[in-house]
Amino acid sequence: MTDDDANPELRVLLPGGEYLSLNIPVSRLLYQLDRDAYIEALNAARGVPVPAVEPIAEQGESA
């Protein structure tokens, strides 16, 4: 999901259907949560070809 300025927004679903919005780059959050795992995953992903795929429409949007 993105905010009004097209910046990525992470939403954490809370009990009762409410959510908590975090306006932080997801990569930064993952790095802070588990730095070693993040670096290991980043290193493992280097050199892996990225498949060409079409973007997925957000929920509620018609295709």
N, C-alpha and C positions, 0 to 999 in steps of 0.2 A: 504494500500500500504506500502511497505517497501523500505528502501534505500539500497544502495550497501552493507551495513554492517548488513542487516537484522533487522534494527531498525525500529519501526513503524514510518510512515511519514503521517502527516495530510496535505491534499491538499484542499485549499479553492478555489472554482471556481469563477473567476472574470468575469465581463462583457467582451464580445469579445472572450470568449473561453480560455483566459489565466488563469493560476492558481498561487496561492501563496503557497509554501511549508513551512510548519512549522515543524521543527525537535524538537518536544517536545512531551513527552508522553501525549496521549490524556487525561488520567486521571488527570494529573497535570493541563492541560489547563482547563478542566471542573471544577476542584476544584477552580482554580483562578477566573473563570468567575462567579460562583455562589456556594460558599462554603457551605452554608446551604442546598441547594437543593442536592448537591453532597453527603453530609454526610447523608441526609435523604434517598436518593436512595441507598446508600451503606448499611445502616442499614436495609432497607426493603429487600434487596437482600440476606442478611445473612440467611443461613439455607434453601434457596430455592434449590431444586435439579437441577443440570445442565443436560439437556437432551443430549443424545449421538447423535451427528450429524456429517455428513461428511463435510470436509471443502469445501467451494465454490471456484471454480477456478476463478482467476482474469480474467477480460475482455481481450480478445485477445488470451487467452490460449485455446487450444483444450482439451477436456476432455478425 
